[in-house]
Every structure is written in structure tokens, then in C-alpha cells.
Amino acid sequence: MDAYIDALAYVFGTPVNILFIVFSVVWGIAFGSVPGLTGIVGVALLIPFTYAFAPEQSLLLLGGVYVGATFGGSISAILFNTPGSPEAACTALDGYPMAKRGEGGRALGIALASSAIGGIFGTLVLMLLAPPMATLALEFGPPEYFALAVLGISAIASIGSGSVFKGLVAGLIGLGVATVGLDPITGFGRYTFGNNMLLTGISFVPVIIGTFALAEVLSRVSEGRKPGTAITDVSTRLPSRRELGEAKGTLARSSVLGAIIGALPGVGATTASFLSYSEAVRWSRHPEKFGTGIPEGIAAPESANNSAVGGSMIPLLALGIPGSATTAVMLGGLTVHGIVPGPLLMEQNTLLVYTVFIAMMVANILMLVFGVRAARYFALILTIPYAFVGPAIVVMCMTGVYGLNSNMVDIGVMLSFGLIGVLLRAMRYPVASFIIGLVLGPIAETSLRQGLMISQYDYGEFLMRPIAATLLILAALSLAYGLYGQYKRARESAKGSGVAEAAE
């Protein structure tokens, strides 16, 4: 308790420290909302400036950026179908359709409230359960990672407009795209067609920007939609107590899942958001409505990816192992000040650790205030004719994609997947299934093959490990339940059509 009192006195005792948190949250929202920049870039750009500050103040800055950027990606995802960061890709699946119905303000409010709830929960987990969660994370080996990925992939059949076949096909296409590049075990090239630039694989960011943002612009042009008819209400409105109550199951489940996945080294908020979206589909009474614009489709990924922020700090502080790409950059910021994260950090730098706890809690609360303002300023763009906004989105996306790796091939990937995204929409194949296969495919493949090498290719070893066996059994049961649910709905729909025809 004394440590928390000292940390509170440090954070609130100096106005400069509060200004640092305010600035970092605003900075993070700005970077998170621009496609291609992401929180990683926002954190990296601030590291050189932290030389002039104390280590505690440096983490006030970096932690606030991480919190703000994770939410910021949802703003452009909802308003323009352009995820500002990879972890916001799932938010676009239901957020943008809701905005097209004139419920943009409601969608932004749900995203903001869910982000704050998930972020506060993740920070509480960080404050109370850092050592036990770090120990649990160490129990995860390749078999457990494989089983976790399978659990998420098993939901692809339940996503879509009632067609199990289309959901599976879209998911398999995503899995196929994920295999392009060097084999993770043998190092041989796969599906590169002689292009050395594809040896590193197809980057996830150009794919989601092409599939969502560019495909949306192309669809508008091809359909000849009139500017201003798609989104009519962008005044951010936080959800009521009743609306939060209706989504409490989704918020609780996704926040817990996000904190656990965030604590797994190297997994991060993107995987947490997709797995949480998959589980929201699986547990829903109306899974066929996902992708059409429902609140649960926004609440699940947003609460999970923000909860994963706190979770990813657990292995960083307790073990010295980055829990995500952003915390890997933050690790560099710590080493600049001669701080080595690990088991002894909480004993040797108590003020530093507890300052991080308090700062992230304050940042999540401030996010509610500045998130509403940021969304309103973004909404002003919608008053501009789409003939100007559309090309500007394309240019912004191309700039962001090229800026990631200074690689022209990434722009080609983005353009190609923009066309693929248009085809998927036109043929009514669920984009969510495709993206889930793309994100979780590499984790499943690499973990499976590593696990088989460790067990000398004994598949039964996966079922002998309690965590892996439990996850695989849950995946099998949930897949069977999802398929049965779709079969039941199909029969009811056919029966209803027969009754209607007889009445005529």
C-alpha cells in the first residue's frame, strides 16, 4: 500500500507529470487513428526525447501512447472502414456497417466505452496479478499456442450470412495467404513465384488496409454511391447503462481473454481482438448478425485489445520479455535509462513499477475524455465530398503502407488485396473469416510444427498437456455447436419459406 501511495504522490504531485500523460494519450490517439503509423511508431518517435526525463516520466509518456493508440485505430475503422492499427481490423467489421446505417456516433461511443472498460480491467490485472500471470504465461509452449490458434480459427464457420461453406472457404483463403514466404522451420520459399520480395511473406498491415480501406473506396466508385448518404450521424454518444448491461457478458469475457492473451509473450493485442471476436460469435444467440453492424461486434475486439495492453506489460515488467511489438519498443526505452526489466525490477525499482500502474489507469480514464473529442474532429472530414475524401484515403493508405518498410511490394500487396476485398464482398464471402485465417494461420502452423519436433512427431503429446488438451476439446465442441446452430437456423429458414409459399 505504501508503494501505491508513493506512486500516487509522484504522479499527481507534479503538474508536469499530468501533462505528460495528457500529451501521450492525445499523441497515441492521433498515431493510432492514421493507417500505417500505429502505436509502435508513436512510441518509437518519443524514445529519443525521453533522454531528458527521469525513467518514471519516460514510462508515463510511453505507457500513455500505448493506451491511446490502441483505441485510436477504431476511429478511422468505424468512420471510414480504414483500420488505423492492426488491432482495430475487427472493429471495422461491425463498426463501419453500423456507421453506414447512421449510427456512427453510437458505434464510436461503444468502442470508446469498451476500450476504457477493457483497458481499466487490464491495468487492474497488471496491478494485482502480474507475478501469477507471468508464471501462467511461461506454461505456454508450442502445443498451447497451437491449440489457442485452433480455438480462434474454429469460429470461421460460424461467421457470415448463414453459409458455412463460404465462411470456411474465406478462412481457408486466409490460411493460404499466410503460407506465402519462407517456411518457418526449413527456410524454403513457398508460393513466391520467383519474387525475392515475397520471401518475407505477405505483411498483415498492407492486407488489412487493402481489404478494408481500398476495397471500400473501390466499392463506392463501382456502385456510384452519392457522397454523404452512407454516414449521417457522427456525434459520439457513450452507451447507456442499459446498453452496457446488454453487452456485459461480451465485455467481461473479452476483457479476461484479452488480459490472458496479452500476457503471452509475442502474441499481442491483434491476436486478442480476433480471438475475442471469434468467441463473441461463438457465444452469441445470433452469430449470423456479426458483420452486419451489431454492438457486440465492436465491444468484443475493443475491450480485448485494450485489456491486452495491460496484459502485455506483465511479461515485460515481471520477466523482461516483451508481450507485444509495442512493448518491445518500450523495452528499448527502458534500456536507454539503464533499467533491466525482470523479476528483480519490482524490488529494486518499486516507484517505477507502481508509477506505470497508476499512469496507465489515469491514461484509460483520460482516453474517455479525449476519445470523444478526437472522434468529433475526425467526423468533420465527412462534410467533405467523397470525391475528395476517397482519393485522400487511398494516398494516406499508400503512404502509411510504404512508410512501414520502405517497400514498394507492400503497395502492390495493398492494391491486390483491395481487389480481392471487392470480390469477397461482391460474392458475399465473410471478410472476417478471411482475416482470422490470415492472422491466426502463422501462429497455428509454426506452433504445430515446433510442438511436433519437440515431441518427435507424436501427435498424442498435444492431448497429454492439460492446457493444450482443454483448448483443443473446447475448439472441437464449439465448432460442432456452431455448425449445429447454423444447420438449425437453415432448417427454420427453409421451413418459414415453405409456410410463406403455402400461404400464397
C-alpha positions as a printed NumPy array, in Angstrom:
array([[  0.   ,   0.   ,   0.   ],
       [  2.873,   2.362,   0.749],
       [  4.172,   1.806,  -2.776],
       [  0.844,   2.881,  -4.26 ],
       [  0.725,   5.974,  -2.058],
       [  4.244,   6.952,  -3.154],
       [  3.318,   6.398,  -6.814],
       [  0.137,   8.476,  -6.482],
       [  2.101,  11.271,  -4.84 ],
       [  4.665,  11.161,  -7.644],
       [  2.113,  11.185, -10.482],
       [ -0.258,  13.798,  -9.057],
       [  2.273,  15.776,  -7.047],
       [  3.786,  17.426, -10.11 ],
       [  1.638,  19.131, -12.779],
       [  4.244,  18.25 , -15.406],
       [  3.582,  14.548, -14.89 ],
       [ -0.149,  15.008, -15.511],
       [  0.653,  16.991, -18.654],
       [  2.884,  14.15 , -19.798],
       [  0.004,  11.678, -19.518],
       [ -2.428,  14.044, -21.266],
       [  0.024,  14.667, -24.1  ],
       [  0.854,  10.986, -24.502],
       [ -2.81 ,   9.913, -24.71 ],
       [ -3.577,  12.562, -27.354],
       [ -0.388,  11.653, -29.23 ],
       [ -1.309,   7.98 , -29.109],
       [ -4.878,   8.53 , -30.366],
       [ -3.527,  10.602, -33.253],
       [ -0.978,   7.979, -34.295],
       [ -3.364,   5.093, -33.795],
       [ -6.034,   6.655, -35.985],
       [ -3.785,   7.141, -39.031],
       [ -3.368,   3.94 , -41.1  ],
       [  0.197,   2.683, -41.186],
       [  1.506,   4.748, -38.271],
       [  0.23 ,   2.699, -35.271],
       [  1.291,   2.944, -31.641],
       [  4.649,   1.341, -32.401],
       [  5.695,   4.36 , -34.452],
       [  4.257,   6.742, -31.86 ],
       [  6.277,   5.125, -29.065],
       [  9.453,   4.879, -31.16 ],
       [  9.386,   8.576, -32.086],
       [  9.19 ,   9.627, -28.426],
       [ 12.057,   7.452, -27.17 ],
       [ 14.841,   9.924, -28.175],
       [ 13.074,  12.672, -26.204],
       [ 12.998,  10.576, -23.036],
       [ 16.745,  11.137, -22.563],
       [ 15.905,  14.462, -20.94 ],
       [ 13.471,  12.978, -18.409],
       [ 13.572,  10.676, -15.41 ],
       [ 12.83 ,   6.972, -16.061],
       [  9.427,   7.291, -14.354],
       [  8.461,  10.233, -16.567],
       [  9.61 ,   8.345, -19.644],
       [  7.242,   5.482, -18.869],
       [  4.429,   7.977, -18.234],
       [  4.879,   9.082, -21.834],
       [  5.345,   5.68 , -23.445],
       [  2.555,   3.972, -21.493],
       [  0.049,   6.708, -22.336],
       [  0.883,   6.473, -26.039],
       [  0.299,   2.716, -25.946],
       [ -3.123,   3.184, -24.334],
       [ -4.25 ,   5.974, -26.663],
       [ -3.049,   4.348, -29.872],
       [ -4.871,   1.095, -29.184],
       [ -8.19 ,   2.949, -29.108],
       [ -7.285,   5.443, -31.845],
       [ -7.326,   2.805, -34.548],
       [-11.054,   2.261, -34.04 ],
       [-11.969,   5.84 , -35.029],
       [-10.942,   5.552, -38.672],
       [-12.046,   1.896, -38.705],
       [-15.62 ,   2.894, -37.831],
       [-15.927,   6.104, -39.846],
       [-14.011,   5.135, -42.985],
       [-13.619,   1.334, -42.84 ],
       [ -9.885,   2.049, -42.611],
       [ -8.313,   0.437, -39.508],
       [ -5.749,   2.821, -38.122],
       [ -3.894,  -0.08 , -36.493],
       [ -3.955,  -3.871, -36.955],
       [ -5.795,  -4.5  , -33.693],
       [ -8.697,  -2.334, -34.954],
       [ -9.335,  -4.502, -38.029],
       [-12.054,  -6.473, -36.236],
       [-13.74 ,  -3.269, -35.104],
       [-14.33 ,  -2.282, -38.719],
       [-16.291,  -5.478, -39.385],
       [-19.304,  -4.247, -37.399],
       [-18.395,  -0.634, -36.672],
       [-18.485,   0.565, -40.266],
       [-21.789,  -1.15 , -41.165],
       [-23.298,   0.486, -38.076],
       [-21.947,   3.87 , -39.181],
       [-23.408,   3.383, -42.662],
       [-26.82 ,   2.993, -41.05 ],
       [-26.441,   6.438, -39.492],
       [-25.266,   5.099, -36.123],
       [-21.669,   6.277, -36.34 ],
       [-21.885,   8.177, -33.062],
       [-23.288,   5.148, -31.277],
       [-20.564,   2.9  , -32.739],
       [-17.819,   5.301, -31.639],
       [-19.342,   5.515, -28.165],
       [-19.446,   1.719, -27.828],
       [-15.835,   1.472, -28.999],
       [-14.707,   4.173, -26.569],
       [-16.562,   2.747, -23.561],
       [-15.437,  -0.804, -24.351],
       [-11.844,   0.371, -24.752],
       [-11.94 ,   2.119, -21.378],
       [-13.539,  -0.886, -19.632],
       [-11.062,  -3.308, -21.165],
       [ -8.117,  -1.012, -20.501],
       [ -9.041,  -0.473, -16.846],
       [ -9.566,  -4.211, -16.37 ],
       [ -6.213,  -4.994, -17.971],
       [ -4.495,  -2.448, -15.752],
       [ -6.137,  -3.931, -12.632],
       [ -4.887,  -7.352, -13.699],
       [ -1.437,  -5.846, -14.158],
       [ -1.549,  -4.269, -10.696],
       [ -2.865,  -7.308,  -8.829],
       [ -1.793, -10.404, -10.745],
       [  1.469,  -9.605, -12.513],
       [  3.612, -12.364, -10.916],
       [  0.973, -15.169, -11.184],
       [  0.043, -14.198, -14.742],
       [  3.7  , -14.182, -15.741],
       [  4.057, -17.692, -14.308],
       [  0.995, -18.842, -16.275],
       [  2.416, -17.361, -19.46 ],
       [  5.581, -19.425, -19.005],
       [  3.432, -22.583, -19.082],
       [  2.508, -21.9  , -22.695],
       [  4.662, -23.772, -25.159],
       [  4.141, -24.524, -28.878],
       [  1.287, -27.019, -28.232],
       [ -0.628, -24.451, -26.167],
       [ -0.132, -21.715, -28.763],
       [ -1.313, -24.104, -31.487],
       [ -4.426, -25.043, -29.503],
       [ -5.168, -21.369, -28.803],
       [ -4.944, -20.548, -32.524],
       [ -7.169, -23.505, -33.418],
       [ -9.76 , -22.297, -30.922],
       [ -9.933, -18.979, -32.75 ],
       [ -9.89 , -20.487, -36.236],
       [-12.725, -22.866, -35.355],
       [-15.135, -19.922, -35.297],
       [-14.765, -19.089, -39.003],
       [-17.582, -21.463, -39.95 ],
       [-19.992, -19.511, -37.745],
       [-19.265, -16.14 , -39.338],
       [-21.154, -14.872, -42.324],
       [-24.614, -14.663, -43.759],
       [-25.625, -18.197, -42.842],
       [-23.314, -20.028, -45.264],
       [-20.94 , -22.452, -43.553],
       [-19.295, -23.166, -46.892],
       [-18.486, -19.509, -47.599],
       [-17.149, -18.992, -44.085],
       [-14.826, -21.988, -44.401],
       [-13.675, -21.04 , -47.906],
       [-12.864, -17.461, -46.848],
       [-10.97 , -18.77 , -43.816],
       [ -9.004, -21.243, -45.947],
       [ -8.048, -18.463, -48.364],
       [ -6.691, -16.509, -45.409],
       [ -4.755, -19.55 , -44.213],
       [ -3.349, -19.997, -47.71 ],
       [ -2.183, -16.384, -47.95 ],
       [ -0.443, -16.799, -44.583],
       [  1.791, -19.554, -46.035],
       [  3.46 , -17.262, -48.585],
       [  7.163, -16.697, -47.855],
       [  9.893, -18.691, -46.178],
       [  8.92 , -21.887, -44.414],
       [  9.255, -21.067, -40.672],
       [ 11.096, -24.343, -39.978],
       [ 13.02 , -25.365, -43.117],
       [ 13.604, -21.921, -44.613],
       [ 12.459, -22.898, -48.121],
       [ 10.454, -20.38 , -50.12 ],
       [  6.758, -21.065, -50.654],
       [  4.461, -19.522, -53.282],
       [  6.876, -16.691, -54.036],
       [  6.812, -17.319, -57.829],
       [ 10.441, -16.279, -58.07 ],
       [  9.881, -12.894, -56.414],
       [ 12.506, -12.451, -53.691],
       [ 10.486,  -9.624, -52.139],
       [  7.858, -12.169, -51.105],
       [ 10.358, -14.295, -49.174],
       [  9.485, -12.408, -46.002],
       [  5.824, -13.232, -46.517],
       [  2.8  , -11.026, -47.064],
       [  2.678,  -8.346, -44.4  ],
       [ -0.531,  -8.148, -42.403],
       [ -0.871,  -4.359, -42.416],
       [ -0.981,  -3.899, -46.233],
       [ -3.518,  -6.738, -46.421],
       [ -5.971,  -5.258, -43.916],
       [ -5.611,  -1.748, -45.331],
       [ -6.238,  -3.079, -48.827],
       [ -9.084,  -5.383, -47.805],
       [-10.888,  -2.755, -45.764],
       [ -9.935,   0.776, -46.849],
       [ -9.09 ,   0.393, -50.532],
       [-11.897,  -2.111, -51.103],
       [-14.369,   0.358, -49.602],
       [-13.215,   3.159, -51.9  ],
       [-13.357,   0.884, -54.95 ],
       [-16.804,  -0.365, -53.95 ],
       [-18.113,   3.173, -53.639],
       [-16.739,   4.095, -57.044],
       [-18.102,   0.966, -58.734],
       [-21.541,   1.32 , -57.132],
       [-21.725,   5.048, -57.782],
       [-22.843,   5.927, -54.248],
       [-23.592,   9.578, -53.636],
       [-21.348,  11.397, -51.165],
       [-22.816,  11.857, -47.74 ],
       [-25.507,   9.176, -47.984],
       [-23.561,   6.451, -46.173],
       [-22.925,   8.073, -42.816],
       [-25.221,  10.69 , -41.4  ],
       [-24.67 ,  10.679, -37.633],
       [-21.207,  11.002, -36.144],
       [-21.909,  12.756, -32.865],
       [-20.198,  10.475, -30.383],
       [-22.629,   9.097, -27.803],
       [-21.456,   6.925, -24.958],
       [-23.669,   3.864, -24.4  ],
       [-26.316,   3.973, -21.701],
       [-26.258,   1.789, -18.618],
       [-28.849,  -0.475, -20.238],
       [-26.751,  -0.911, -23.378],
       [-23.682,  -1.744, -21.313],
       [-25.754,  -4.216, -19.325],
       [-26.804,  -5.994, -22.514],
       [-23.158,  -6.356, -23.522],
       [-21.789,  -7.173, -20.058],
       [-21.152, -10.824, -20.92 ],
       [-19.203,  -9.902, -24.041],
       [-17.253,  -7.182, -22.215],
       [-16.344,  -9.467, -19.306],
       [-15.356, -12.43 , -21.469],
       [-13.339, -10.327, -23.922],
       [-11.567,  -8.357, -21.18 ],
       [-10.469, -11.55 , -19.425],
       [ -9.412, -13.16 , -22.692],
       [ -7.536, -10.018, -23.736],
       [ -5.581,  -9.844, -20.475],
       [ -4.599, -13.519, -20.709],
       [ -3.577, -13.362, -24.373],
       [ -1.758, -10.076, -23.822],
       [  0.339, -11.725, -21.126],
       [  1.554, -14.361, -23.597],
       [  4.935, -13.194, -24.985],
       [  4.867, -12.259, -28.646],
       [  1.099, -12.57 , -29.177],
       [ -0.235,  -9.057, -28.607],
       [ -3.468,  -7.097, -28.96 ],
       [ -4.172,  -8.014, -32.584],
       [ -4.496, -11.713, -31.811],
       [ -6.514, -10.875, -28.694],
       [ -9.038,  -8.853, -30.695],
       [ -9.539, -11.566, -33.315],
       [ -9.859, -14.365, -30.787],
       [-12.33 , -12.326, -28.75 ],
       [-14.353, -11.579, -31.861],
       [-14.385, -15.298, -32.657],
       [-15.595, -16.116, -29.151],
       [-18.266, -13.404, -29.323],
       [-19.58 , -15.038, -32.487],
       [-19.463, -18.462, -30.885],
       [-21.354, -17.445, -27.735],
       [-23.919, -15.27 , -29.497],
       [-27.511, -16.382, -29.957],
       [-27.437, -14.712, -33.377],
       [-23.972, -15.311, -34.862],
       [-25.276, -14.669, -38.363],
       [-25.707, -10.968, -37.477],
       [-21.968, -10.42 , -36.93 ],
       [-20.53 ,  -8.372, -39.763],
       [-23.814,  -6.558, -40.297],
       [-23.278,  -3.924, -37.608],
       [-24.096,  -5.054, -34.055],
       [-22.757,  -3.625, -30.773],
       [-21.21 ,  -6.942, -29.639],
       [-19.046,  -6.94 , -32.761],
       [-17.46 ,  -3.674, -31.579],
       [-17.411,  -4.343, -27.836],
       [-15.602,  -7.675, -28.141],
       [-12.456,  -6.596, -30.051],
       [-12.18 ,  -3.168, -28.422],
       [-12.382,  -4.428, -24.834],
       [ -9.973,  -7.258, -25.667],
       [ -7.261,  -5.268, -27.42 ],
       [ -7.233,  -2.596, -24.712],
       [ -7.191,  -5.221, -21.958],
       [ -4.25 ,  -6.81 , -23.761],
       [ -2.318,  -3.552, -23.281],
       [ -2.171,  -4.132, -19.524],
       [ -1.62 ,  -7.845, -20.043],
       [  1.341,  -7.301, -22.37 ],
       [  3.075,  -5.186, -19.715],
       [  3.115,  -8.199, -17.371],
       [  5.848, -10.234, -19.117],
       [  7.751,  -7.011, -19.858],
       [  7.965,  -5.894, -16.216],
       [  7.947,  -9.274, -14.451],
       [ 10.101, -11.308, -16.861],
       [ 11.85 ,  -8.819, -19.128],
       [ 10.104, -10.414, -22.147],
       [  8.077,  -8.113, -24.459],
       [  4.449,  -9.157, -24.677],
       [  3.886,  -7.324, -27.976],
       [  5.681,  -5.337, -30.672],
       [  4.929,  -2.078, -28.874],
       [  6.294,  -3.307, -25.542],
       [  9.399,  -4.469, -27.406],
       [  9.954,  -0.841, -28.416],
       [  9.218,   0.227, -24.842],
       [ 11.904,  -2.216, -23.683],
       [ 14.355,  -0.186, -25.718],
       [ 13.15 ,   2.941, -23.935],
       [ 13.858,   1.303, -20.56 ],
       [ 17.359,   0.211, -21.533],
       [ 18.133,   3.791, -22.567],
       [ 17.879,   4.633, -18.854],
       [ 19.842,   1.588, -17.75 ],
       [ 16.777,  -0.244, -16.432],
       [ 16.66 ,  -4.012, -16.907],
       [ 13.11 ,  -5.422, -16.575],
       [ 12.797,  -8.768, -14.846],
       [ 11.951, -10.493, -11.567],
       [ 14.073,  -8.067,  -9.52 ],
       [ 12.567,  -4.928, -11.017],
       [  9.663,  -4.764,  -8.54 ],
       [ 12.099,  -4.914,  -5.636],
       [ 14.788,  -2.613,  -6.976],
       [ 12.599,  -0.013,  -8.737],
       [  9.351,  -0.062,  -6.796],
       [  8.433,   3.552,  -7.567],
       [  8.971,   2.992, -11.301],
       [  6.741,  -0.087, -11.461],
       [  3.879,   1.344,  -9.431],
       [  4.092,   4.627, -11.327],
       [  3.426,   2.637, -14.503],
       [  0.361,   1.093, -12.858],
       [ -1.103,   4.454, -11.817],
       [ -0.214,   6.176, -15.106],
       [ -1.932,   3.542, -17.231],
       [ -5.051,   3.72 , -15.085],
       [ -5.157,   7.523, -15.441],
       [ -4.496,   7.225, -19.188],
       [ -7.504,   4.934, -19.653],
       [ -9.742,   7.403, -17.815],
       [ -8.422,  10.352, -19.838],
       [ -8.988,   8.356, -23.009],
       [-12.74 ,   8.67 , -22.43 ],
       [-12.453,  12.47 , -22.491],
       [-10.089,  12.893, -25.414],
       [-11.533,   9.995, -27.382],
       [-14.871,  11.797, -27.705],
       [-13.152,  14.982, -28.873],
       [-10.912,  13.163, -31.357],
       [-13.86 ,  11.376, -32.925],
       [-15.708,  14.673, -33.401],
       [-12.765,  16.238, -35.234],
       [-12.451,  13.199, -37.474],
       [-16.162,  13.437, -38.192],
       [-15.626,  16.871, -39.761],
       [-13.937,  15.092, -42.659],
       [-17.303,  13.582, -43.567],
       [-18.607,  17.006, -44.554],
       [-16.146,  16.964, -47.468],
       [-17.432,  15.424, -50.726],
       [-16.308,  11.833, -51.112],
       [-14.79 ,  12.704, -54.489],
       [-12.024,  14.329, -52.426],
       [-12.084,  12.089, -49.357],
       [-11.774,   8.804, -51.301],
       [ -8.548,   9.687, -53.142],
       [ -7.147,  11.209, -49.961],
       [ -7.777,   7.919, -48.107],
       [ -6.002,   5.987, -50.874],
       [ -2.994,   8.333, -50.781],
       [ -2.852,   8.183, -46.981],
       [ -3.011,   4.386, -47.052],
       [ -0.273,   4.116, -49.681],
       [  1.934,   6.494, -47.7  ],
       [  1.399,   4.593, -44.465],
       [  1.992,   1.197, -46.082],
       [  5.186,   2.339, -47.801],
       [  6.433,   4.018, -44.629],
       [  6.349,   0.731, -42.706],
       [  9.216,  -0.96 , -44.546],
       [ 10.013,   1.438, -47.438],
       [  8.97 ,  -1.402, -49.717],
       [  7.079,  -0.885, -52.972],
       [  5.941,  -4.516, -52.899],
       [  3.771,  -3.671, -49.879],
       [  1.902,  -1.126, -52.006],
       [  1.366,  -3.81 , -54.655],
       [  0.065,  -6.142, -51.939],
       [ -2.329,  -3.467, -50.716],
       [ -3.663,  -2.816, -54.231],
       [ -4.053,  -6.537, -54.935],
       [ -5.957,  -7.199, -51.744],
       [ -8.126,  -4.171, -52.393],
       [ -9.402,  -6.003, -55.482],
       [ -9.697,  -9.254, -53.518],
       [-11.713,  -7.425, -50.87 ],
       [-14.113,  -6.138, -53.54 ],
       [-14.56 ,  -9.675, -54.903],
       [-15.188, -11.113, -51.427],
       [-17.878,  -8.524, -50.802],
       [-19.484,  -8.969, -54.203],
       [-19.658, -12.753, -53.752],
       [-20.806, -12.371, -50.124],
       [-17.847, -14.208, -48.6  ],
       [-17.216, -13.02 , -44.999],
       [-14.114, -10.842, -44.764],
       [-13.891, -11.654, -41.044],
       [-13.243, -15.343, -41.763],
       [-10.521, -14.41 , -44.253],
       [ -8.76 , -12.085, -41.808],
       [ -8.99 , -14.558, -38.915],
       [ -7.371, -17.236, -41.068],
       [ -4.641, -14.81 , -42.111],
       [ -3.852, -13.669, -38.55 ],
       [ -4.018, -16.986, -36.726],
       [ -2.678, -19.21 , -39.52 ],
       [  1.061, -18.489, -38.974],
       [  0.706, -18.969, -35.204],
       [ -1.039, -22.315, -35.712],
       [  1.423, -23.594, -38.322],
       [  4.621, -22.576, -36.556],
       [  3.433, -23.792, -33.153],
       [  2.209, -27.115, -34.555],
       [  5.47 , -27.887, -36.27 ],
       [  7.594, -26.79 , -33.337],
       [  5.454, -28.888, -30.991],
       [  5.801, -31.944, -33.254],
       [  9.572, -31.543, -33.413],
       [  9.772, -31.342, -29.622],
       [  7.542, -34.422, -29.194],
       [  9.33 , -36.298, -32.015],
       [  6.166, -36.143, -34.125],
       [  3.922, -37.694, -31.518],
       [  0.508, -36.061, -32.038],
       [ -0.754, -37.632, -28.841],
       [  1.606, -35.41 , -26.862],
       [ -0.679, -32.437, -27.576],
       [ -3.524, -34.172, -25.751],
       [ -1.293, -35.075, -22.817],
       [ -0.716, -31.428, -21.928],
       [ -3.66 , -30.175, -19.829],
       [ -3.888, -26.621, -21.221],
       [ -3.486, -27.666, -24.859],
       [ -5.92 , -30.577, -24.494],
       [ -8.545, -28.366, -22.861],
       [ -8.298, -25.743, -25.605],
       [ -8.47 , -28.342, -28.398],
       [-11.511, -30.022, -26.855],
       [-13.215, -26.647, -26.492],
       [-12.417, -25.889, -30.136],
       [-13.94 , -29.187, -31.282],
       [-17.059, -28.773, -29.155],
       [-17.578, -25.155, -30.145],
       [-17.104, -25.944, -33.844],
       [-19.689, -28.712, -33.604],
       [-22.052, -26.392, -31.726],
       [-21.569, -23.618, -34.287],
       [-22.231, -25.951, -37.215],
       [-25.311, -27.372, -35.492],
       [-26.604, -23.858, -34.817],
       [-26.239, -22.88 , -38.454],
       [-27.894, -26.127, -39.573],
       [-30.796, -25.458, -37.212],
       [-31.221, -21.885, -38.442],
       [-31.091, -23.06 , -42.047],
       [-33.885, -25.574, -41.376],
       [-36.018, -22.952, -39.642],
       [-35.457, -20.541, -42.522],
       [-36.416, -23.206, -45.069],
       [-39.494, -24.122, -43.023],
       [-40.511, -20.466, -42.828],
       [-40.122, -20.069, -46.584],
       [-42.282, -23.156, -47.133],
       [-45.026, -21.777, -44.895],
       [-44.942, -18.436, -46.733],
       [-45.225, -20.136, -50.12 ],
       [-48.146, -22.254, -48.913],
       [-49.935, -19.152, -47.617],
       [-49.591, -17.51 , -51.008]])
